[in-house]
Structures are given as C-alpha cells and as structure tokens.
Amino acid sequence: MELAMNAITQNSDDNVISAGDSNVDSLIDSSGKTKIIELFASFGLKKIFDESSTITKISAKCINNILTNIVTSSSPMVTFNPHLSDHLAQKLEVYFNISETKEIHYYRDL
C-alpha cells in the first residue's frame, strides 16, 4: 500500500481520492483506527465520512470510507442504501475547474 500511496501522492498539486473497505471501524477508538488515519495523514489524506456504512440488527460500523486531499467543505456528501449488499454506499460530489487535461492513474492492490 505504501508504494501505491507514494506513487499517487508524489506530486503535491494532484487531487487524490481514495475509497474502499479498510475493515477498521472508524467510529470507535482503537489502535487500528489510529494507525490507518495516521498512515493516510502521512500522505496528506483525511477521511471525510463519520457515519455508519455497515449496519446490522446488532451493530453499526464505519469500515468503508473515502479519503482525500481535496478541501470538501462545500462538496455534497451522503451515505445511502442502494439495497445491493450489507454495505451502504457513500457518495461524494467534487467539482473542478479544469484548464488542462492530466493523466489519470489507477492503482489496485490485488
């Protein structure tokens, strides 16, 4: 993961959005939560959702999240149920004024 994050964040002018299932509940204080938040913060990324994304009859957890280096105070964010799985969906709208085309890089750890 560190190699991918280094490649993604090597240019400080790039906008980065990382989304996925960390399997670490960010709603409760734990060493896992602290480690993952510190890891992403070391690359200039912060998590932006503090709502449950996995809800059952006996628990509610936020194990999915979107992390970004984009200022999101004016970006609409919502968690909703698309009824596709046991996970809720998270939606973030980001608007850019683009004056030039940049190459897009996709990384996935398989």
Protein Blocks (a to p, Z undefined) as FASTA:
>chain_A
ZZmmmmmmmpmkbccdddddehpafkbccfklmmmmmmmmmnopacfbfcdfbdcfkbcc
dfbccddfbdfklgccddddehlafbdcdddddddddfbdcdddddddZZ
